[in-house]
Amino acid sequence: MTAVEAPYGLRLADPIEGAQFTLLTQRPVTPTSIDPSTFAPPVDTAAVITATTLETPYQVDALVRDDELSIVAECTSSERTAVGPGEYYVELSSAKMKLYLYVEGEVVFEPGTDQVRLSFPGASELRVGVRSLHEQPAATITTTDDPEALATALSQLGSALKTTSCERSFPTLRGHPPLIERGSELSVPTALSAPETGVTIEVPPRLDALLPVTSLAYYLGATVEIGSRPTLHAAGWSRPLDGGEGFETTVARVLKQVFLLDCVTRTEGMYDVPLYERDRVEAAVDLDFPALYDQPLAEQVRQYLQVPYEAIAEAVPTWKLTADVVPESSALPVLPFLADELAIVRCPDDPTITDGTEADLSPKVTSFFDTSDRGGEAFVRSTATRSETATRGLDQTVFTPEPADSIEQTYVGDGIPLGASKMSVEEYDRRLEFDASSGERTRILVVCNDPQMSDENVVGDIYGTREWIEFDITTREQVTTDELATLLTTDADFFHYIGHVDPDGIRCTDGHLDAETLESVGVNAFLLNACQSYSQGRALIDAGAIGGIVTLTDVLNKTATEIGRTVARLLNQGFSLLSMLGLLKKRNRLAQRYMVVGDGNETLLESESGAPYSAEIVHKGDSVAEISMTSYPTKYYQIGSLSRPHITDNGVMYLNSGELDTFTESTADLQEFLENHQFPVVANDALYWSEELQVDEL
């Protein structure tokens, strides 16, 4: 915690995740560190300041808890809230970290147009406590390729759960599972202690049966055993996992159903908030949630799963991630990372091997690489000949994975997956190595190596438009190979390249820089906005970058410019690489030519709203409009967090993944809402930005 001036305030920085949040004060403050254990909620660091009036840089909600952590008031942007004298913890939402204020006095919450004012009459000081959302694995399990050994390893994933109550549906109460590595013998560290939840999962002794139960075993703290038929056992009751929908689909549905009903049941505890999904579920099922809250996990699971999935299917949040993992033992180390995201794991067959010629590709893939229709525009971001562009980048198998009904999709295995990100064991491991503590500024590099593409060079200004975030933006034009190599080894959060990529590498003023010649890079994430930049982007990942956006074919300059600007705005609003690209692809046909390499979960900045969201105006009349809101989980706000779009003033909360709800508003109220926030809006099949959209002109 550090004091800031102009304006005065207190900047809170998470050195692990690189997150920032500023509390504004009326006069200078000097934070004095105090013992974090003085806070009842767990915090990593704490300080005391003399200020008793604060302002947030944007709208947030808050929960006021008494000294026993029971909720005494729910504060929203819709109205002023005041609580009489007492001892309180004020828990602020959307702060990119767990943020608590402790005060002895009154609490007054006053929302404004785009900020919140908090005052504490009668208090002499204010204590601030912060807990990072980051979690590290506690240990590493070594397993052989033997199915029995792997089953034992999967049984230990639940040791990371901080509780076996339904509150583990909150991401902050699910620790990162222990790592898994392959070795000559099974070894489980004595420090690990798997919970005894009374849930067992039986699967046949095959990788394509073991891998799909990874997230379910972790979330249920289940013991995994080898058996003849996939079956879940809980509280003396059994449920086959190879139902009519198939094994993988059944496992995914069980995970989604238990998770949803946990989220509903937890509203009987510390988080007694009006949850939208609870209303939908209660109208469809006959479950006694107050009684369920006090039941052990196995009994909850037994009762949950006796409800037909179809009864609650419409209330299940859109899942964040589906991971297609080729069932090979080399992929075992990725399982803890997939469990951490509660990913749906599928085991596809290896894609058909091709020799890289168009004749060997499926019609869908061949169509993808057909760039003959240029809409009258001749200028593309490539200097290669047509014969080169027909086959360049196809030294690996190109295929289309099975579609997934999730926000994001990734693939672990050989080949190039169209429509999904490509991950490897090394890239997942790199998540743990990432350390943002080298500085509190967000560092952006923009390089434009072709004057004809200068229209995209404005992205440097776009990246720096977030208030209360310190930026360090470097914009360079017409750089040499040596200059580009130096820039790529510089520590930076994002590298945005505008120019050409040719068979020899990234085009510079004096030749080409082949990224495969770089031993290491300092950039965390990147966009190579050039034709057929896949192999150069893959080389940046191999050299140490975390994730990036590349192209697999030619891109028209006009289209690339539009996409480059939109990418900058979406990343600036807290979207991850994958969620951002998924939103783009729904509204821009040519965005299909872009894909994510490396970690698609990488996020440049945190959203002001917690999880970022988009909207779609689905109907507009003379005086009213219907607007659908969609939320996107991120590494900061994983699935299970709560979200409340400020378009509503009824205090209802939503689970933060997928379409939240459709709201009917007067056009005047909708216009005011759009002008006071920044997020992407789809209307008439076009993508707009909320603060620029005029509803009356639609």
C-alpha positions in Angstrom: 0.0 0.0 0.0 1.4 3.4 -1.0 0.2 6.9 -0.8 -0.4 8.8 -4.0 -1.0 12.5 -4.8 -2.8 14.4 -7.5 -5.4 13.3 -6.5 -4.7 12.2 -3.0 -5.3 8.6 -2.2 -4.0 5.1 -1.3 -2.9 2.8 -4.1 -3.3 -0.9 -3.4 -1.1 -3.2 -5.5 -1.0 -7.0 -5.7 2.7 -7.7 -6.6 1.8 -11.3 -7.5 -0.9 -10.7 -10.0 0.0 -7.1 -11.0 -3.5 -5.9 -10.0 -4.1 -2.3 -8.9 -6.9 -0.4 -7.1 -7.0 3.1 -5.8 -8.9 4.6 -2.9 -9.2 8.4 -3.2 -9.0 10.6 -0.1 -9.7 14.3 0.6 -6.2 15.0 1.9 -2.8 13.2 2.0 -2.5 9.9 3.9 0.4 8.0 5.3 -0.4 4.2 5.6 1.1 2.5 8.7 1.5 -1.3 8.5 -0.3 -3.3 11.1 -0.5 -7.1 11.8 -2.8 -8.7 9.2 -4.0 -11.2 11.9 -6.0 -8.3 13.5 -8.5 -8.8 10.7 -11.2 -11.5 11.1 -11.3 -12.2 7.4 -7.9 -13.6 6.1 -5.7 -10.9 4.6 -2.1 -10.8 3.4 -1.3 -7.2 4.4 -3.0 -4.5 6.4 -2.5 -0.8 7.2 -4.2 2.0 9.1 -4.9 5.4 7.8 -6.4 8.5 9.4 -8.8 9.2 6.6 -12.5 8.5 7.3 -13.9 9.5 3.9 -13.0 7.5 0.7 -14.0 7.6 -2.9 -13.7 4.7 -5.4 -12.6 5.5 -9.0 -15.7 3.8 -10.4 -18.9 2.2 -9.2 -18.6 -0.7 -6.8 -20.9 -2.7 -4.6 -20.2 -3.5 -1.0 -21.2 -5.8 1.9 -21.2 -4.4 5.4 -20.5 -7.2 8.0 -20.5 -7.0 11.7 -17.6 -8.2 13.9 -18.9 -11.8 13.5 -18.9 -11.4 9.7 -22.6 -11.6 9.4 -24.1 -9.3 6.6 -25.9 -6.3 8.0 -26.2 -4.3 4.8 -25.9 -4.8 1.1 -24.8 -1.6 -0.7 -25.4 -1.1 -4.4 -25.1 1.7 -6.9 -28.9 2.3 -6.9 -29.3 4.0 -3.5 -27.6 5.5 -0.5 -27.1 3.1 2.4 -26.3 4.0 6.0 -25.5 1.8 9.0 -25.6 3.0 12.6 -22.5 3.0 15.0 -20.7 -0.3 15.5 -17.7 -2.4 14.5 -17.8 -3.3 10.9 -16.0 -4.9 8.0 -16.8 -3.3 4.6 -16.1 -5.8 1.8 -15.7 -4.0 -1.6 -16.5 -5.9 -4.8 -14.7 -5.4 -8.2 -11.4 -4.4 -6.6 -9.3 -7.0 -8.3 -8.3 -8.3 -4.9 -10.1 -9.2 -1.6 -10.4 -5.7 0.0 -11.8 -5.1 3.5 -12.2 -1.9 5.4 -12.5 -2.2 9.2 -14.1 0.7 11.1 -15.5 1.5 14.5 -18.2 4.0 13.8 -21.0 4.5 11.3 -20.9 3.5 7.6 -22.4 5.6 4.9 -22.4 4.4 1.3 -23.3 7.1 -1.3 -23.2 6.1 -5.0 -22.6 8.7 -7.6 -22.7 8.7 -11.4 -19.4 6.9 -11.8 -18.0 6.5 -8.4 -18.9 5.7 -4.8 -18.3 7.8 -1.7 -17.7 6.0 1.6 -17.8 7.9 4.9 -17.4 6.7 8.5 -18.8 9.3 10.9 -17.6 8.9 14.5 -14.5 6.9 13.4 -11.0 8.1 14.3 -9.1 5.9 11.8 -9.7 3.3 9.1 -8.0 0.0 8.7 -7.4 -1.5 5.2 -6.8 -5.2 4.6 -6.0 -6.9 1.3 -5.7 -10.5 0.2 -4.2 -11.5 -3.1 -6.4 -13.7 -5.3 -3.3 -15.6 -6.4 -2.8 -19.2 -5.3 0.3 -21.4 -5.8 0.3 -25.2 -5.7 1.3 -26.6 -2.3 3.3 -29.6 -3.6 4.1 -31.8 -6.5 2.8 -35.4 -7.0 4.9 -37.8 -9.0 3.1 -40.5 -10.9 3.9 -43.2 -13.3 1.8 -43.8 -16.4 0.0 -46.7 -14.6 -3.8 -46.0 -14.4 -3.8 -47.0 -10.7 -1.1 -44.5 -9.9 -2.8 -41.7 -11.9 -6.0 -42.5 -10.0 -4.2 -42.0 -6.7 -2.7 -38.7 -8.0 -6.1 -37.4 -9.1 -7.5 -38.3 -5.6 -5.1 -35.8 -4.1 -6.3 -32.8 -6.2 -9.0 -32.0 -3.6 -6.3 -31.4 -1.0 -6.2 -27.8 -2.2 -9.9 -27.1 -1.3 -10.1 -24.6 1.6 -13.5 -26.0 2.6 -15.7 -28.9 1.7 -18.8 -26.9 2.2 -20.8 -25.5 -0.7 -18.8 -22.3 -0.3 -16.0 -23.9 -2.3 -18.0 -22.8 -5.3 -16.4 -19.4 -4.6 -13.0 -19.4 -6.4 -11.2 -17.9 -3.4 -12.0 -21.0 -1.5 -10.6 -23.3 -4.1 -6.8 -23.4 -3.8 -4.6 -24.4 -6.8 -4.4 -28.2 -7.0 -0.9 -29.8 -6.4 1.2 -30.2 -9.5 1.6 -33.6 -11.2 4.8 -34.8 -12.9 5.7 -38.1 -14.4 8.3 -40.3 -12.8 9.5 -43.9 -12.3 7.3 -44.4 -9.2 4.3 -43.0 -7.5 5.1 -40.4 -4.8 2.6 -38.3 -2.8 4.1 -35.7 -0.5 3.2 -36.2 3.1 2.2 -32.5 3.4 -0.9 -33.3 1.2 -4.0 -34.3 2.9 -7.0 -35.1 0.7 -10.4 -34.4 2.4 -12.6 -37.3 3.3 -15.8 -36.3 1.5 -17.3 -39.8 1.1 -17.4 -39.4 -2.6 -15.8 -42.0 -4.9 -15.4 -41.9 -8.7 -14.8 -45.2 -10.5 -13.5 -45.3 -14.0 -11.9 -48.0 -16.3 -8.1 -48.2 -16.4 -7.7 -45.9 -19.5 -6.4 -42.4 -19.9 -9.5 -41.4 -21.9 -11.6 -42.4 -18.9 -9.3 -40.9 -16.2 -8.6 -37.5 -17.8 -12.3 -36.3 -18.1 -13.0 -36.7 -14.4 -10.1 -34.4 -13.4 -12.2 -31.3 -12.5 -15.0 -33.3 -11.0 -12.6 -35.2 -8.7 -11.0 -32.0 -7.6 -14.2 -30.1 -7.0 -15.8 -33.0 -5.0 -12.6 -33.9 -3.1 -13.3 -37.4 -4.5 -11.3 -40.6 -4.3 -10.7 -41.9 -7.8 -10.6 -45.7 -8.2 -10.2 -48.1 -11.0 -13.4 -50.1 -11.8 -15.2 -51.7 -14.7 -17.8 -49.0 -15.3 -17.7 -45.2 -14.8 -19.7 -44.6 -11.6 -20.0 -41.9 -8.9 -20.7 -43.1 -5.4 -21.9 -40.7 -2.7 -23.6 -41.4 0.7 -24.4 -45.0 -0.1 -25.9 -44.1 -3.5 -24.5 -44.6 -7.0 -24.8 -42.8 -10.3 -23.5 -44.2 -13.6 -21.4 -41.8 -15.5 -21.9 -43.4 -18.9 -25.5 -42.4 -19.5 -27.3 -42.0 -22.7 -25.4 -38.8 -23.5 -22.1 -40.5 -23.3 -19.4 -40.6 -20.7 -17.7 -37.2 -21.2 -21.0 -35.3 -21.5 -22.4 -37.0 -18.4 -19.3 -36.1 -16.4 -19.6 -32.5 -17.6 -23.3 -32.4 -16.6 -22.6 -33.8 -13.2 -19.9 -31.1 -12.5 -22.1 -28.3 -13.8 -25.2 -29.5 -11.8 -23.3 -29.9 -8.5 -21.6 -26.6 -9.0 -24.8 -24.7 -9.7 -26.7 -26.2 -6.8 -23.7 -25.4 -4.5 -23.9 -21.8 -5.6 -27.6 -21.8 -4.7 -27.2 -23.6 -1.4 -24.4 -21.2 -0.3 -26.9 -18.3 -0.2 -28.1 -19.9 3.1 -24.7 -19.1 4.7 -22.4 -16.0 4.9 -23.5 -14.8 1.4 -27.2 -14.5 1.9 -27.7 -12.4 -1.3 -30.5 -12.4 -3.8 -29.2 -14.8 -6.4 -30.9 -14.9 -9.8 -30.0 -18.5 -10.3 -31.6 -19.4 -7.0 -35.0 -18.1 -8.2 -34.7 -20.1 -11.4 -33.7 -23.3 -9.7 -36.3 -23.0 -6.9 -39.0 -22.7 -9.5 -37.9 -26.0 -11.1 -36.9 -28.3 -8.3 -38.1 -29.5 -4.9 -35.0 -29.1 -2.8 -34.9 -27.9 0.8 -31.9 -25.5 0.6 -31.8 -24.5 4.3 -31.6 -28.1 5.2 -29.1 -29.0 2.5 -26.7 -26.2 3.7 -26.0 -28.2 6.9 -25.6 -31.5 5.2 -22.1 -33.1 4.5 -20.8 -32.9 0.9 -21.7 -36.5 0.0 -25.3 -36.1 1.1 -25.6 -32.8 -0.8 -24.3 -34.5 -3.9 -26.7 -37.4 -3.5 -29.7 -35.1 -3.3 -28.5 -32.8 -6.0 -28.0 -35.6 -8.6 -31.5 -37.0 -8.0 -32.8 -33.9 -9.8 -32.9 -34.5 -13.6 -30.3 -32.3 -15.3 -33.0 -31.1 -17.7 -34.8 -29.4 -14.8 -31.9 -27.1 -14.0 -30.1 -27.0 -17.4 -31.3 -23.4 -18.3 -30.0 -22.1 -15.0 -26.5 -23.6 -15.5 -24.0 -20.8 -16.3 -22.2 -21.0 -19.6 -19.0 -22.8 -18.7 -15.7 -20.9 -19.0 -13.4 -23.5 -20.5 -13.5 -26.7 -22.5 -10.1 -28.4 -22.9 -9.5 -31.1 -25.5 -6.6 -33.1 -24.3 -5.2 -35.9 -26.5 -5.0 -38.9 -24.1 -1.3 -39.3 -23.9 0.7 -39.7 -20.8 2.8 -36.6 -21.7 -0.3 -34.5 -21.0 -0.7 -35.5 -17.4 1.1 -32.4 -16.0 -1.6 -30.1 -17.4 -4.4 -31.7 -15.3 -4.0 -29.6 -12.2 -4.2 -26.4 -14.2 -7.4 -27.6 -15.9 -8.8 -28.5 -12.6 -8.0 -25.1 -11.2 -10.3 -23.6 -13.9 -12.9 -26.4 -13.4 -12.4 -27.1 -17.1 -14.6 -29.6 -19.0 -12.0 -32.1 -20.2 -12.5 -34.1 -23.4 -10.2 -36.7 -25.0 -10.3 -36.4 -28.8 -8.6 -38.7 -31.2 -5.4 -37.5 -32.7 -6.1 -35.2 -35.7 -5.5 -36.8 -39.1 -1.9 -36.3 -40.2 -1.4 -34.3 -43.4 1.7 -33.4 -45.4 0.7 -29.7 -45.3 -0.9 -29.5 -48.8 -4.3 -28.1 -49.4 -5.4 -31.2 -51.1 -5.1 -33.2 -47.9 -7.2 -30.7 -45.8 -10.9 -31.0 -45.0 -13.3 -28.7 -47.0 -13.8 -26.6 -43.9 -10.1 -26.1 -43.3 -9.5 -25.5 -47.1 -12.2 -22.8 -47.0 -10.5 -21.2 -44.0 -7.3 -20.7 -46.0 -9.0 -19.4 -49.1 -8.2 -15.7 -49.3 -9.3 -15.1 -52.9 -12.3 -13.1 -51.8 -10.8 -9.8 -50.8 -13.9 -7.6 -51.2 -12.1 -5.3 -53.7 -9.1 -4.6 -51.4 -5.7 -5.7 -52.7 -3.5 -4.6 -49.8 -2.8 -7.5 -47.4 -0.3 -7.7 -44.7 2.0 -10.0 -46.5 4.8 -9.7 -49.1 4.8 -13.4 -49.9 3.6 -14.7 -53.3 0.3 -16.6 -53.6 2.1 -19.9 -54.0 3.9 -19.3 -50.7 0.7 -18.3 -48.8 -1.1 -21.4 -49.9 1.1 -23.7 -47.8 3.0 -21.5 -45.5 2.5 -22.4 -41.8 1.0 -25.8 -42.6 4.0 -27.8 -41.4 1.7 -29.1 -38.7 -1.7 -30.8 -38.9 -4.5 -28.2 -39.2 -7.9 -29.3 -38.0 -11.2 -28.1 -36.5 -11.8 -29.5 -33.0 -15.3 -30.5 -32.0 -17.3 -27.4 -31.0 -17.8 -26.7 -27.3 -20.6 -24.9 -25.6 -18.2 -22.9 -23.5 -16.9 -19.3 -23.6 -13.3 -20.6 -24.2 -11.8 -23.6 -25.8 -8.2 -24.9 -25.7 -6.4 -27.9 -27.1 -3.4 -29.8 -25.7 -1.7 -32.0 -28.3 0.0 -31.9 -31.7 -1.5 -29.9 -34.5 -3.0 -26.5 -35.1 -6.7 -26.2 -33.8 -8.8 -23.8 -35.7 -11.2 -22.0 -33.4 -9.3 -22.9 -30.2 -6.1 -21.9 -28.4 -3.1 -24.2 -28.5 -1.5 -25.0 -25.1 1.3 -27.2 -23.9 2.7 -28.4 -20.6 5.4 -25.7 -20.7 2.9 -22.9 -21.1 0.9 -24.0 -18.2 4.0 -24.2 -16.0 4.8 -20.7 -17.1 1.8 -19.4 -15.2 3.5 -20.2 -12.0 6.7 -18.5 -13.1 5.0 -15.2 -13.9 5.9 -12.4 -11.5 4.5 -8.9 -12.0 6.4 -7.5 -9.0 9.0 -5.8 -11.2 6.9 -2.7 -11.4 3.4 -1.3 -10.8 3.1 0.2 -14.2 1.4 -1.5 -17.2 4.1 -1.7 -19.9 3.0 -1.6 -23.6 5.2 -1.9 -26.7 3.7 -0.8 -30.0 5.8 -1.3 -33.2 4.5 -0.3 -36.7 6.9 -1.3 -39.4 4.9 -0.2 -42.4 3.9 3.4 -43.0 0.8 2.2 -45.0 -0.5 0.7 -41.8 -0.2 3.8 -39.6 -3.9 4.0 -39.1 -3.6 1.2 -36.5 -0.8 3.1 -34.7 -3.4 4.9 -32.6 -3.6 1.8 -30.4 -0.9 3.3 -28.2 -3.4 5.9 -27.2 -6.2 3.3 -26.7 -4.1 1.2 -24.3 -3.5 4.3 -22.1 -7.1 5.4 -21.6 -7.8 3.6 -18.3 -8.0 5.9 -15.3 -6.2 5.0 -12.1 -3.9 2.6 -14.0 -0.3 3.7 -14.5 0.9 3.0 -18.0 4.3 3.0 -19.7 3.7 3.0 -23.4 6.5 2.9 -26.0 5.6 3.4 -29.7 8.2 2.8 -32.4 8.1 2.9 -36.1 10.3 1.4 -38.8 12.6 -0.5 -36.5 15.6 -2.6 -37.5 16.1 -6.2 -36.7 18.5 -5.4 -33.9 16.1 -2.8 -32.5 13.2 -5.2 -32.6 15.2 -8.0 -30.9 16.1 -5.5 -28.1 12.4 -4.5 -27.7 11.3 -8.1 -27.5 13.8 -8.8 -24.7 12.5 -5.8 -22.7 10.1 -6.6 -19.9 6.7 -5.6 -21.1 3.1 -6.7 -20.4 2.0 -6.5 -24.1 3.6 -6.2 -27.5 1.4 -5.0 -30.4 3.1 -5.5 -33.8 1.7 -3.9 -36.9 3.4 -4.9 -40.2 4.5 -7.8 -42.3 5.5 -11.4 -41.4 7.2 -13.3 -44.2 8.6 -16.8 -44.5 11.9 -15.4 -43.2 10.4 -13.8 -40.1 9.1 -10.4 -38.9 9.9 -7.8 -41.5 12.1 -4.9 -40.4 13.7 -2.0 -42.3 16.9 -3.9 -42.8 15.6 -7.4 -43.3 13.8 -10.0 -41.2 14.0 -11.0 -37.5 13.2 -14.7 -37.1 11.7 -15.1 -33.7 13.1 -18.7 -33.6 16.6 -17.2 -33.2 15.6 -15.5 -29.9 16.8 -17.4 -26.8 14.3 -15.5 -24.6 11.8 -12.7 -24.7 10.6 -10.3 -22.0 7.1 -9.7 -23.3 4.2 -11.5 -21.5 1.6 -11.3 -24.3 1.4 -10.1 -27.8 -0.6 -9.5 -31.0 1.3 -10.1 -34.2 -1.2 -8.3 -36.5 0.3 -9.5 -39.8 -0.4 -12.2 -42.4 0.4 -15.7 -41.4 2.1 -14.9 -38.2 1.5 -18.2 -36.5 5.0 -19.6 -36.6 6.6 -16.4 -35.4 4.1 -16.2 -32.6 4.7 -19.8 -31.7 8.4 -19.0 -31.5 7.8 -16.1 -29.1 5.8 -18.5 -26.9 8.7 -21.0 -27.0 11.1 -18.2 -26.1 9.1 -17.4 -22.9 6.0 -15.3 -23.7 2.8 -16.4 -22.0 0.2 -16.0 -24.7 -0.5 -14.2 -27.9 -2.8 -13.6 -30.9 -1.6 -14.6 -34.3 -3.0 -15.3 -37.8 -2.9 -18.4 -39.9 -3.6 -16.9 -43.3 -3.5 -13.6 -45.1 -5.4 -10.7 -43.5 -6.7 -7.6 -45.4 -5.1 -4.4 -44.1 -8.4 -2.6 -43.5 -9.8 -5.6 -41.6 -6.6 -6.0 -39.6 -6.6 -2.3 -38.7 -10.2 -2.6 -37.4 -9.4 -5.8 -35.4 -6.2 -4.3 -34.0 -8.0 -1.3 -32.6 -10.8 -3.5 -31.2 -8.3 -5.9 -29.6 -6.7 -2.9 -27.8 -10.0 -1.7 -26.4 -11.2 -5.2 -25.3 -7.9 -5.9 -23.6 -8.1 -2.5 -22.0 -11.4 -3.5 -20.5 -10.2 -6.7 -18.9 -11.0 -9.4 -21.4 -8.7 -12.4 -21.6 -7.1 -13.2 -24.9 -9.6 -16.1 -25.6 -12.8 -14.4 -24.4 -11.8 -11.2 -26.4 -11.2 -13.2 -29.6 -14.4 -15.2 -29.1 -16.4 -12.0 -28.9 -14.7 -10.7 -32.0 -15.3 -13.8 -34.0 -19.1 -13.7 -33.4 -19.3 -10.3 -35.0 -16.5 -10.2 -37.6 -16.3 -13.1 -40.1 -12.6 -12.3 -40.9 -11.7 -12.5 -37.2 -11.9 -16.2 -37.7 -8.4 -16.0 -39.3 -7.0 -15.1 -35.9 -6.2 -17.6 -33.1 -4.6 -17.7 -29.7 -1.3 -19.4 -29.0 -0.1 -20.1 -25.5 -2.2 -19.2 -22.5 -5.6 -17.8 -23.6 -6.4 -17.0 -20.0 -3.8 -14.2 -20.0 -5.3 -10.8 -19.2 -3.7 -7.4 -19.7 -5.7 -5.4 -17.2 -8.5 -6.1 -14.7 -12.0 -5.0 -15.5 -13.6 -2.2 -13.5 -16.7 -4.4 -13.1 -14.9 -7.4 -11.7 -15.5 -9.9 -14.5 -15.8 -8.0 -17.9 -19.1 -8.0 -19.7 -20.6 -7.3 -23.1 -24.1 -6.5 -24.1 -26.4 -7.0 -27.0 -29.4 -4.9 -27.8 -31.9 -7.5 -28.9 -34.9 -5.3 -29.4 -35.6 -1.6 -29.6 -39.0 0.0 -29.7 -40.1 3.7 -29.7 -39.4 4.2 -26.0 -38.0 0.9 -24.6 -35.2 -1.5 -25.4 -34.2 -5.0 -24.4 -30.6 -5.5 -23.6 -28.9 -8.9 -22.9 -25.8 -8.8 -20.6 -23.0 -11.4 -20.8 -20.2 -11.8 -18.3 -16.8 -13.4 -18.9 -14.8 -15.1 -16.1 -11.1 -14.2 -15.9 -8.1 -15.4 -14.0 -8.9 -12.7 -11.4 -12.6 -13.5 -11.2 -13.0 -17.2 -11.9 -16.3 -19.0 -12.4 -18.4 -18.9 -9.2 -17.8 -15.2 -8.5 -20.8 -12.9 -8.2 -21.7 -10.2 -10.7 -24.2 -7.5 -10.8 -24.6 -5.3 -13.9 -25.3 -1.8 -12.8 -28.2 -1.5 -15.3 -30.5 -2.9 -12.6 -31.3 -1.4 -9.3 -33.0 -4.4 -7.7 -29.8 -5.7 -6.0 -30.0 -9.1 -7.7 -26.7 -10.9 -8.1 -25.7 -13.3 -10.9 -23.1 -16.0 -11.4 -20.4 -14.4 -13.5 -20.2 -16.7 -16.5 -22.2 -16.4 -19.7 -25.5 -14.6 -20.4 -26.8 -13.1 -17.2 -30.2 -11.8 -18.1 -32.2 -9.7 -20.5 -33.3 -6.3 -19.1 -36.1 -4.1 -20.4 -35.3 -0.4 -20.0 -36.6 2.9 -21.3 -34.4 4.2 -24.1 -33.5 7.2 -21.9 -32.4 5.1 -19.0 -30.5 2.8 -21.3 -28.7 5.7 -22.9 -27.7 7.0 -19.4 -26.4 3.6 -18.5 -24.3 3.2 -21.7 -22.8 6.7 -21.3 -21.6 6.0 -17.8 -19.8 2.7 -18.5 -17.3 1.3 -21.0 -18.0 -2.1 -22.5 -18.7 -3.6 -26.0 -22.2 -3.6 -27.2 -23.6 -5.5 -30.2 -26.5 -3.9 -32.0 -27.7 -4.6 -35.6 -24.9 -7.2 -35.9 -22.3 -4.5 -35.4 -19.9 -4.0 -32.5 -20.1 -0.6 -30.8 -18.7 0.9 -27.6 -21.2 1.8 -24.9 -20.1 5.4 -24.3 -20.2 6.1 -28.1 -23.6 4.4 -28.9 -26.7 6.5 -29.5 -29.7 4.3 -28.9 -32.1 6.6 -30.8 -30.0 6.1 -34.0 -30.3 2.3 -34.0 
